[in-house]
Amino acid sequence: MLGSTHGTLTSDLRARVVACGEQTSDAVHETASVTASAGELDVSGRPLYAPVPNLDRFFRPSSVAVVGASDTEGRPGTGITRQLVAWSERVGARLHPVHPSRARVFGRDCVRSVRDLSGPVDLAVLLVSDPLPVIGELAEAKVRFAVAFASGYAETGPEGAAAQARLAAAVERAGIRLLGPNTNLNAFEHFRDDLQGPAIALVTQSGHQGRPVFALQELGVRLSHWAPTGNEADLESADFISYFAERPETGAVACYLEGLKDGRSFLLAADRAARRKVPVVVVKVGRTETGARTAASHTGKLTGTDTVVDAAMRQYGVIRVDGLDELQDTAALLARARPPVADGVAVYAISGGTGAHFADLATAAGLDVPRLSEARQAELHQWIPPYLNVANPIDNGGHPVGDARGREIIDAILADPSIGVLICPITGPFPPMSDRLAQDLVDAAEHTDKLVCVVWGSPVGTEPAYRETLLGSSRVATFRTFANCITAVRAHLTHHRFTAGYVSPFDTAPRTPSPSFRRAQALIRPGEQLSEHAAKQLLRAYGIRVPREQLVTSAAAAVRAAGLVGYPVVMKASAPRLAHKTELGLVRIGLTSASQVRDAYRELTDIARYEGIELDGVLVCQMVERGVEMVVGVAQDPLFGPTVTAGLGGVLVEVLNDVAVRVPPFGEDQARAMLAELRGRALLEGVRGGPPVDVDALVEVVLRVQRMAMELGDVLGELDINPLMVLPRGQGAVALDALAVCR
């Protein structure tokens, strides 16, 4: 089978046939309906299932060996040893200091070597500058896990990367799971055990960047684990995401990632979390060239093309945020909030300006701020003066919050069936009314299954209404900024919509190549760019419709071909490695007579001869005019392998750059989501009197191209169908031009 080093993925193809297509291939739609299990491979020979590493004994070992332990003040390892002593006592583990020249460390008997340890050891912490020589000893002692703090590996450049590769190979031979190198002590922090409810599990590739999330414990938010993955020579972020997703206490996984070790592993981990309905919230460095370059110098991993990373995260419901403050607030809300009962957001404020401002921002962010019914507004006007707006946002004018009316208003809003979230922005403290308002919101939240959020806008943050009342509630989500509240609420609603209908694409990924693949193999020319004619034959093999056309090598043959194809025709020079034919003057359109065809043939061959282009012929093609020009293609990503792109096509594709990307496998739902992301998507529905186009046929082409990407990923470096003319609804789509580059 095909084997790629770049994570070729698979597709959930629907068994549909394009009614308008001239060439169809039912075999393209073969699917496997069984659930992926260990050992199963997709059509590219890649695993469809990743076993979850059992990390229980890493986080809760029964015995810990500290290799290089020290209690000499001023030595780098002394502080680490001291923290490990305290941590082992908290988790109930026996700690064994290991040092070649010490008899005791911090009052504990010390052995000279790991070989001298008696009894099994779950975890070895390596406080040595070069952990490689110790790995063999750990293997002999049957140690299960190790942590390497040493730096100077892939983050330093090629020599360090080679050293890291040697370390990874040694670990694999030894059968040990390694955290690091270039990691830290975050896994051994003191986690509060007095907090209740679902917890956040934290994964970071930079320990310092996890500090804000860890500090949430001081606000009453529970944290269960922290995995500082460092350079990921062995254990990677994906391993910990998978493990945390299976833990019953995990309410959300929060991640700070500078790079992905392996794109496929990350997708499988995200898929596992989506199956378990566990939200994964990520800050991912690399949106800019500067960020990508800095991340590489820090952790030595590829950041990946950010557009592809972004698309892959959306496909699997991973919530990407930009700042650590957003990571804090979004992860905390998703971990603790119950599933929404409705998507509508009610904005309730004591100021019309505050309510309007917040509602404007929320609506712009895509939240639904529905107008309340006339009956509900009439009910609210029992307590709110009639001159104030209560349609949503709801303005109470201030005074009702100071007495019994405040709770009545809140309960009435929460009783509305269209409302699933109540947000109350309090821009500043105004006791005693703000104290009463905060308490009413907390009390109401205890008696509803709907989400209640408060934005406490005071820059002070020491007010009792905030520190005691709001933060003391496990049912009210409290924020400090409008933006973070909106980001978190949007993520909450999006996550639950996504997971409610989630079907893993890996479950229906094809396991065996289709007959289309076997036909396409004969058309592949390794290391070459195919001619347009040959590229279209590749499309035909996968059932993608192309125009009627003939490849000719004489003017007389061109005239005969035009008669068979039917006037008007398009004529194009055809040759391998020939791109941008229009710029070279090697295309003629709208030819309506034999004389025009003969002249065009001579002109095209003359230009090609002048440019030094060796033609394999001239294409005489059916002219297709009425439709919307799109582009559909395949590109190779260093992290994820083949990716599929769809967007607005034609000559402006590079100018507009209005495209969407997906990483196989994906199904029809994601193919349609790609089109919904396009800025120019209105063109597909018809504009300025034009008819709607055949979106179903366009989606079908995207899915068929995806199948090509999966089956030919090792040999097809690039595919570009541009333009793909999408005809009016019910008439299909036609690939007018194609470029294919073989690897």
C-alpha positions in Angstrom: 0.0 0.0 0.0 0.9 3.6 -0.3 2.9 4.9 2.6 3.6 8.6 3.2 5.7 10.3 5.7 3.2 13.2 6.0 0.0 11.8 7.5 -2.2 11.0 4.4 -5.7 10.9 5.7 -9.0 9.4 4.4 -12.5 10.4 3.5 -16.2 9.8 4.3 -17.5 9.7 0.7 -21.2 9.6 0.1 -22.7 7.1 -2.3 -24.0 9.7 -4.8 -23.5 10.0 -8.5 -23.4 13.4 -10.2 -26.3 13.4 -12.5 -24.7 15.8 -14.9 -21.3 14.1 -15.1 -20.3 12.5 -18.3 -17.8 10.1 -16.6 -18.8 8.6 -13.3 -17.2 6.0 -11.1 -19.4 4.4 -8.5 -16.2 2.8 -7.0 -15.1 6.2 -5.9 -17.8 6.0 -3.2 -16.9 2.8 -1.6 -16.9 3.3 2.2 -16.3 1.2 5.2 -19.1 1.5 7.8 -17.4 -0.3 10.7 -15.9 1.5 13.6 -12.1 1.9 13.5 -10.3 -0.3 15.9 -6.7 -1.1 16.7 -4.7 -2.4 13.8 -7.0 -1.1 11.1 -5.5 1.0 8.3 -7.0 3.4 5.8 -6.6 3.4 2.1 -3.2 5.0 2.4 -2.0 2.4 4.9 -2.2 4.6 7.9 -3.8 3.7 11.3 -7.4 4.7 11.8 -7.1 4.3 15.6 -4.5 5.4 18.1 -4.3 3.6 21.4 -4.5 5.8 24.4 -1.3 5.6 26.5 -2.0 4.6 30.0 -0.4 7.5 31.9 -1.9 6.7 35.3 1.5 5.6 36.7 3.1 8.7 35.3 0.8 11.1 37.2 0.3 8.8 40.2 3.3 6.6 40.5 3.9 4.2 43.4 7.6 4.8 43.3 9.9 7.5 41.8 13.6 7.4 41.2 15.4 10.8 41.0 18.6 10.2 39.0 21.1 12.9 39.9 19.3 13.8 43.1 21.0 16.6 45.2 20.5 18.4 48.5 23.5 20.7 48.2 22.3 24.3 48.3 23.1 26.2 45.2 23.1 23.2 42.9 20.5 23.3 40.1 19.2 19.9 41.0 18.6 20.6 44.6 15.4 22.7 44.1 14.0 20.1 41.7 14.8 17.3 44.2 13.1 19.2 47.0 10.0 19.7 44.9 9.9 16.1 43.9 10.2 15.0 47.5 7.2 17.1 48.5 5.2 16.0 45.4 5.9 12.3 46.0 4.6 12.7 49.6 1.4 14.3 48.3 0.7 11.5 45.8 1.8 8.7 48.1 4.9 7.6 46.1 8.1 6.2 47.5 11.0 8.4 46.4 14.5 6.8 45.7 17.4 9.2 45.3 20.1 8.0 42.8 23.6 9.5 42.9 27.0 7.8 42.3 28.7 9.6 45.2 26.1 10.3 47.9 24.9 8.1 50.7 21.8 10.2 51.6 19.8 13.0 50.0 17.3 14.9 52.1 17.4 12.2 54.7 16.7 9.4 52.3 19.1 6.6 51.5 20.7 7.1 48.2 21.7 4.3 45.7 24.6 4.7 43.2 22.8 3.5 40.1 19.3 2.7 38.9 20.5 -0.9 38.7 20.8 -0.9 42.5 17.1 -0.1 43.1 15.1 -2.8 44.7 11.6 -3.3 43.5 9.7 -1.8 40.5 10.0 1.9 39.6 7.1 3.6 37.8 8.8 7.0 37.1 12.4 8.1 36.8 13.2 11.8 36.8 16.6 12.4 35.1 18.5 15.4 36.5 21.5 14.8 34.3 22.9 16.8 31.5 23.0 13.8 29.1 20.1 11.3 29.7 21.1 9.0 26.9 23.5 6.8 28.8 20.9 6.3 31.6 18.2 4.9 29.2 19.7 1.5 29.1 19.8 1.2 32.9 16.2 2.3 33.0 15.3 -0.5 30.6 17.1 -3.1 32.7 15.2 -1.9 35.8 11.9 -2.0 33.8 11.1 1.6 34.5 7.9 2.6 32.8 8.2 6.4 32.5 11.1 8.9 32.5 11.3 12.7 32.5 14.3 14.5 30.9 14.8 18.1 31.8 18.0 18.5 29.8 18.1 21.1 27.1 20.3 21.5 24.0 18.3 19.3 21.7 16.1 20.1 18.6 15.5 23.6 19.9 19.2 24.5 19.2 19.4 23.4 15.5 20.5 20.4 13.4 23.0 19.0 15.8 20.6 19.2 18.6 17.9 17.6 16.5 20.2 14.7 15.7 20.9 14.2 19.4 17.2 14.2 20.1 16.7 11.6 17.4 19.3 9.4 19.1 17.5 9.8 22.4 14.1 9.0 20.9 15.5 5.9 19.2 17.0 4.7 22.5 13.8 5.3 24.4 11.8 3.3 21.7 14.3 0.4 21.9 14.0 0.4 25.7 10.2 0.4 25.7 10.1 3.4 28.0 7.8 6.4 27.6 9.7 9.7 27.9 8.5 13.2 28.7 10.9 15.8 27.3 13.7 16.7 26.8 13.6 20.4 27.5 10.7 20.1 29.9 10.2 21.3 33.5 8.5 20.5 36.8 4.9 21.5 35.9 3.7 17.9 36.0 4.6 17.9 39.7 2.9 21.1 40.8 0.6 21.3 43.9 -3.0 20.9 42.6 -5.7 21.9 45.0 -7.8 19.0 46.2 -10.5 21.0 47.8 -12.2 22.1 44.6 -15.2 20.3 43.1 -16.7 19.8 39.7 -15.2 19.0 36.3 -11.5 19.9 35.9 -9.3 21.5 33.4 -6.4 19.3 32.2 -3.5 21.4 30.9 -1.0 20.7 28.1 1.8 23.1 27.3 4.9 23.2 25.3 6.2 26.1 27.3 5.7 25.9 31.0 5.5 29.6 31.7 2.6 29.9 29.2 0.5 27.6 31.4 0.8 29.7 34.5 -2.3 31.8 33.9 -4.5 28.7 33.5 -2.9 27.0 36.5 -3.7 30.2 38.5 -7.4 29.6 37.9 -7.4 27.4 41.0 -7.2 30.6 43.0 -10.5 31.6 41.5 -12.1 28.3 42.4 -11.6 26.5 39.0 -10.4 23.0 39.4 -7.2 21.7 37.6 -6.4 18.0 37.5 -3.2 17.6 35.5 -0.5 19.6 33.8 1.6 18.0 31.0 4.6 20.2 30.0 5.6 18.3 26.9 8.8 20.1 25.9 10.5 18.9 22.8 8.3 15.8 22.5 11.0 13.3 21.6 8.5 10.6 22.6 5.4 11.5 24.5 3.6 14.3 22.6 0.7 16.7 23.1 -1.6 14.3 21.2 -0.9 11.5 23.7 -1.9 13.7 26.6 -5.0 15.1 24.9 -6.2 11.5 24.2 -5.4 10.4 27.8 -7.2 13.5 29.4 -10.2 13.0 27.1 -10.8 9.6 28.7 -10.5 10.8 32.2 -13.9 11.1 34.0 -13.0 14.3 35.8 -11.9 16.2 32.7 -14.3 19.0 31.8 -12.0 20.6 29.2 -8.4 20.3 27.9 -6.5 23.6 27.6 -3.4 23.6 25.4 -0.6 26.0 24.6 1.1 24.6 21.4 4.0 25.9 19.5 4.0 23.1 17.0 2.6 19.7 16.3 4.9 16.7 16.3 2.7 14.8 13.9 -0.4 16.0 12.2 -2.1 12.6 12.0 -1.6 12.0 15.8 -3.1 15.3 16.6 -6.2 14.6 14.4 -6.7 11.2 16.1 -6.5 12.8 19.5 -8.9 15.6 18.6 -11.2 12.9 17.1 -11.1 11.0 20.4 -12.0 14.1 22.4 -14.9 14.9 20.0 -16.2 11.4 20.4 -16.1 11.8 24.2 -17.6 15.4 23.8 -14.6 16.8 25.7 -13.8 20.3 24.6 -10.2 21.1 23.6 -9.2 24.8 23.7 -5.9 25.7 22.1 -3.5 28.6 21.8 -1.5 27.7 18.7 1.6 29.8 17.9 2.4 30.4 14.2 -0.3 32.7 12.8 2.5 34.9 11.5 5.9 34.2 10.0 7.5 35.7 13.1 5.6 33.5 15.4 6.4 30.4 13.4 10.1 31.2 13.3 10.2 31.9 17.1 8.3 28.7 17.9 10.8 26.6 15.8 13.7 28.0 17.7 12.0 27.2 21.0 10.8 23.7 20.6 12.3 22.5 17.3 9.0 21.5 15.7 7.3 22.6 12.5 4.4 25.0 13.2 2.8 23.9 9.9 1.0 26.1 7.4 -1.3 28.0 9.7 -4.2 28.0 7.4 -4.1 24.2 7.3 -3.7 23.9 11.1 -6.7 26.2 11.6 -8.8 24.2 9.2 -7.8 20.9 10.8 -8.8 22.2 14.2 -12.2 23.3 13.0 -12.8 20.0 11.4 -12.5 18.2 14.7 -14.1 20.8 16.9 -10.9 22.1 18.5 -11.5 25.6 19.7 -8.6 27.9 18.8 -8.1 31.2 20.8 -5.4 33.8 20.5 -4.5 34.9 24.0 -3.8 33.2 27.3 -6.6 35.2 28.9 -9.0 33.8 26.3 -7.6 30.3 27.0 -8.3 30.8 30.7 -11.9 32.0 30.3 -12.9 29.7 27.5 -11.6 26.6 29.1 -13.1 27.5 32.5 -16.5 28.0 31.0 -16.5 24.9 28.8 -15.3 22.8 31.7 -18.0 23.9 34.1 -21.1 24.9 32.0 -23.9 22.5 31.4 -25.0 21.8 27.8 -27.1 24.7 26.4 -30.9 24.2 26.1 -31.1 27.0 23.4 -28.8 29.1 21.4 -30.4 32.5 22.1 -28.5 35.0 24.2 -30.2 37.6 26.3 -28.2 40.7 27.2 -29.5 42.3 30.5 -28.0 45.6 31.8 -28.8 48.5 34.0 -27.8 50.9 31.2 -29.1 51.1 27.7 -25.7 52.1 26.4 -24.0 49.1 28.0 -26.7 46.7 26.7 -26.6 48.1 23.2 -22.8 48.0 23.1 -22.6 44.4 24.3 -25.4 43.2 22.0 -23.7 44.9 19.1 -20.4 43.0 19.8 -22.2 39.8 20.4 -24.2 39.9 17.2 -21.1 40.8 15.2 -19.4 37.8 16.7 -22.2 35.5 15.4 -24.2 35.0 18.5 -28.0 35.0 18.3 -29.5 37.8 20.2 -33.2 37.1 19.5 -36.0 39.7 19.9 -38.2 38.6 22.8 -41.8 38.0 22.1 -44.4 40.7 22.7 -45.8 38.7 25.6 -42.4 38.4 27.2 -41.8 42.1 26.8 -45.2 42.9 28.4 -44.3 40.7 31.3 -41.0 42.5 31.8 -42.7 45.9 31.7 -44.5 44.9 34.9 -41.2 45.7 36.7 -39.3 47.9 34.1 -40.7 51.3 33.1 -42.5 51.3 29.7 -40.2 53.8 28.1 -37.2 51.4 28.4 -36.3 48.8 25.7 -36.8 45.2 26.8 -36.9 43.5 23.4 -33.3 42.3 23.9 -31.0 43.8 25.0 -33.0 44.4 28.1 -32.5 47.7 29.9 -33.9 47.9 33.4 -33.0 51.5 34.1 -31.1 50.7 37.2 -33.5 51.0 40.1 -35.3 47.6 39.8 -32.1 45.7 40.7 -32.2 47.2 44.1 -35.3 45.5 45.3 -37.4 42.3 44.7 -38.1 43.3 41.1 -34.5 42.4 40.2 -34.9 38.7 40.7 -38.3 38.7 39.0 -36.8 40.2 35.9 -34.0 37.7 35.8 -36.3 34.7 36.3 -38.6 36.0 33.5 -35.8 36.3 31.1 -34.5 32.8 31.9 -38.0 31.4 31.5 -38.1 32.4 27.8 -37.7 29.2 25.7 -35.6 31.0 23.0 -32.9 32.0 25.6 -30.2 29.6 26.6 -27.7 32.1 27.9 -28.2 35.2 30.0 -25.3 37.7 30.0 -25.2 40.7 32.4 -22.4 43.2 31.8 -21.7 45.2 35.0 -19.3 47.8 33.9 -18.4 49.0 37.4 -19.4 48.6 41.0 -22.3 50.7 42.3 -23.1 49.3 45.8 -25.5 48.5 47.2 -27.3 47.9 43.9 -24.5 46.0 42.2 -24.1 43.8 45.3 -27.9 43.0 45.1 -27.7 42.4 41.4 -24.7 40.0 41.7 -26.5 38.0 44.4 -29.7 37.8 42.4 -27.8 36.5 39.4 -26.1 33.8 41.6 -29.3 32.8 43.2 -31.1 32.6 39.9 -28.3 30.5 38.4 -28.7 27.9 41.1 -32.3 27.3 40.0 -32.0 27.2 36.2 -30.4 24.8 33.7 -29.4 27.8 31.6 -26.0 29.5 31.5 -25.7 32.8 33.5 -22.7 35.0 32.7 -21.5 38.2 34.3 -18.9 40.6 33.0 -17.4 42.4 36.0 -15.8 45.5 34.4 -14.2 47.0 37.4 -10.4 47.3 37.1 -10.0 46.9 40.9 -11.3 43.4 41.3 -11.3 43.4 45.1 -15.0 44.2 45.5 -16.9 41.7 47.7 -19.6 41.4 45.0 -16.9 40.1 42.7 -14.5 38.2 44.9 -17.0 36.6 47.2 -20.4 36.5 45.5 -19.6 35.9 41.9 -16.4 34.0 42.2 -17.9 32.0 45.0 -20.5 30.6 42.7 -19.8 27.5 40.6 -22.9 28.2 38.5 -22.2 31.7 37.3 -19.4 32.3 34.7 -17.7 35.5 35.5 -15.5 37.4 33.1 -13.5 40.7 33.2 -13.9 41.8 29.6 -16.7 41.8 27.0 -14.5 40.2 24.4 -13.5 37.2 26.5 -17.1 36.6 27.5 -18.3 36.6 23.9 -15.4 34.4 22.8 -16.2 31.8 25.5 -19.9 31.8 25.1 -19.5 31.4 21.3 -17.1 28.5 21.9 -19.5 26.9 24.4 -22.5 27.0 21.9 -20.3 25.9 19.0 -18.8 23.0 20.9 -22.1 21.5 21.8 -23.6 22.0 18.4 -20.5 20.3 16.9 -20.4 17.3 19.3 -24.2 16.7 19.2 -24.0 15.6 15.6 -20.4 14.4 15.5 -19.7 11.3 13.5 -16.0 10.4 13.3 -14.7 10.4 9.7 -12.3 7.7 10.6 -15.2 5.3 11.2 -16.2 5.5 7.5 -12.8 6.0 6.0 -12.2 3.7 3.0 -9.8 0.8 3.7 -9.1 -0.4 0.2 -8.3 1.4 -3.1 -11.0 1.9 -5.6 -11.0 0.9 -9.2 -10.5 4.5 -10.0 -7.1 4.3 -8.2 -6.1 1.4 -10.4 -7.0 3.2 -13.5 -5.2 6.4 -12.3 -2.0 4.5 -11.7 -1.4 4.1 -15.4 -1.6 7.9 -15.9 1.0 8.9 -13.3 4.4 10.0 -14.5 6.7 10.1 -11.5 8.6 13.4 -11.1 6.7 15.1 -14.0 4.0 17.7 -14.5 1.3 16.3 -16.6 -0.1 18.0 -19.7 -3.6 19.4 -19.4 -4.9 16.5 -21.5 -3.2 13.9 -19.2 -4.4 15.7 -16.1 -8.0 15.7 -17.4 -7.6 11.9 -18.0 -6.7 11.6 -14.3 -9.9 13.5 -13.4 -11.9 11.2 -15.7 -10.6 8.2 -13.9 -12.2 9.6 -10.7 -15.5 10.4 -12.4 -15.0 14.2 -12.6 -16.6 15.6 -15.6 -14.4 17.4 -18.2 -15.5 19.1 -21.5 -15.8 17.2 -24.8 -12.3 17.6 -26.3 -9.8 16.0 -28.6 -6.0 16.3 -28.7 -4.9 16.9 -32.3 -1.5 17.3 -34.1 -2.5 19.0 -37.4 -4.8 21.9 -38.5 -6.9 19.4 -40.5 -7.4 17.2 -37.5 -8.3 20.3 -35.5 -11.1 21.2 -37.9 -12.5 17.6 -37.8 -12.3 17.7 -34.0 -14.2 21.0 -33.8 -17.0 19.5 -35.9 -17.2 16.6 -33.5 -16.9 18.6 -30.3 -19.4 21.2 -31.6 -18.9 24.9 -32.2 -18.0 27.3 -30.5 -14.7 25.7 -29.4 -11.7 26.6 -27.3 -8.2 25.7 -28.5 -5.2 25.4 -26.1 -1.6 24.3 -26.5 -0.9 21.1 -24.6 2.4 20.0 -23.2 3.9 18.6 -20.0 5.2 21.3 -17.6 3.1 24.0 -19.4 1.3 26.2 -16.9 -0.2 29.7 -17.3 -1.1 29.2 -21.0 -3.1 32.3 -21.1 -0.2 34.5 -20.2 1.8 33.0 -23.0 -1.0 33.5 -25.5 -1.5 29.8 -25.9 -5.3 29.9 -25.6 -8.0 30.8 -28.1 -11.7 31.0 -27.2 -15.0 31.4 -29.0 -13.9 29.9 -32.3 -17.0 29.4 -34.5 -15.7 28.4 -38.0 -13.2 26.0 -39.7 -11.1 28.9 -40.9 -10.7 30.3 -37.3 -9.8 26.8 -36.1 -7.1 26.4 -38.8 -5.7 29.9 -38.0 -5.7 29.3 -34.3 -3.8 26.0 -34.7 -1.0 27.7 -36.7 -0.8 30.6 -34.2 -0.6 28.3 -31.2 2.1 26.1 -32.7 4.1 29.1 -33.9 4.0 30.7 -30.4 5.1 27.4 -28.8 7.9 27.0 -31.3 9.1 30.6 -30.6 8.9 29.9 -26.8 10.8 26.7 -27.1 7.9 24.6 -25.9 7.6 21.1 -27.2 3.9 20.4 -27.6 2.2 17.0 -27.4 -0.6 18.5 -29.4 -3.4 21.1 -29.4 -6.6 20.6 -27.5 -9.9 21.3 -29.2 -12.4 21.7 -26.4 -16.1 22.2 -25.9 -16.7 25.8 -24.8 -18.6 26.1 -21.5 -19.6 29.6 -20.6 -22.5 29.8 -18.2 -21.6 29.3 -14.6 -19.4 30.3 -11.7 -15.7 29.6 -11.9 -14.3 27.8 -8.9 -11.0 26.1 -8.0 -10.6 22.7 -6.4 -7.2 21.2 -5.7 -4.8 19.2 -3.7 -1.6 20.4 -2.0 0.9 18.8 0.2 1.3 20.0 3.8 4.5 19.1 5.8 2.4 18.2 8.9 -0.8 16.7 7.5 0.1 15.5 4.0 -2.4 16.0 1.2 -4.9 18.7 1.8 -8.0 19.7 -0.3 -8.7 23.3 -1.3 -11.9 24.8 -2.7 -12.6 28.4 -3.5 -13.4 31.0 -6.1 -11.4 30.3 -9.2 -10.5 31.8 -12.6 -7.8 34.4 -13.3 -8.4 36.2 -9.9 -7.8 33.1 -7.7 -4.4 34.4 -6.6 -5.6 37.9 -6.1 -8.7 37.2 -4.1 -7.3 34.2 -2.3 -10.9 33.2 -1.3 -10.3 29.6 -0.5 -11.1 27.1 2.2 -8.9 24.1 3.2 -9.7 20.7 4.7 -7.5 17.8 5.8 -8.8 14.4 4.8 -10.7 12.5 6.0 -13.9 14.6 5.9 -17.4 14.1 4.8 -20.1 15.9 2.9 -20.8 18.1 5.9 -17.3 19.5 5.9 -17.3 19.9 2.1 -20.3 22.1 2.4 -18.8 23.9 5.4 -15.8 24.8 3.1 -18.1 26.6 0.7 -19.9 28.4 3.6 -16.6 29.9 4.7 -16.0 31.6 1.3 -16.4 35.3 1.3 -17.8 35.0 -2.2 -20.3 32.3 -1.3 -23.2 34.4 -2.4 -22.1 33.8 -6.0 -23.2 30.2 -5.7 -26.8 31.3 -4.8 -27.0 33.6 -7.8 -26.4 37.4 -7.9 -27.6 40.2 -10.1 -30.3 38.0 -11.6 -28.1 35.0 -12.2 -29.4 31.5 -11.4 -28.2 29.5 -8.4 -25.5 27.0 -9.4 -25.3 23.3 -8.8 -23.8 23.2 -5.3 -24.4 19.5 -5.0 -22.2 18.8 -8.0 -19.5 21.1 -6.6 -19.6 19.2 -3.3 -19.3 16.0 -5.2 -16.2 17.2 -7.1 -14.6 18.2 -3.7 -15.3 14.7 -2.4 -13.9 13.0 -5.5 -10.8 15.1 -5.4 -10.4 14.1 -1.7 -10.5 10.5 -2.7 -7.7 11.2 -5.2 -5.7 12.9 -2.5 -6.0 9.9 -0.2 -5.3 7.3 -2.8 -2.6 9.2 -4.8 -1.1 11.2 -1.9 2.3 9.6 -2.3 2.6 10.2 -6.0 0.4 13.3 -6.6 2.3 16.3 -5.4 -0.2 18.9 -6.6 -3.6 19.1 -8.4 -5.2 22.3 -9.5 -8.6 22.3 -11.2 -9.0 25.9 -12.3 -11.5 26.8 -13.5 -14.1 24.3 -12.4 -17.2 25.7 -14.1 -20.1 25.1 -11.8 -23.3 25.3 -14.0 -26.8 26.3 -13.0 -28.5 24.1 -10.5 -29.1 20.6 -11.8 -26.6 20.9 -14.7 -23.4 19.8 -12.9 -19.8 21.1 -12.9 -17.1 20.8 -15.6 -13.3 20.9 -15.1 -12.3 23.3 -17.9 -8.5 23.1 -17.0 -6.3 21.0 -14.8 -2.7 20.9 -13.7 -1.2 17.9 -12.0 2.3 17.5 -10.7 3.5 14.0 -9.9 6.1 13.3 -7.1 
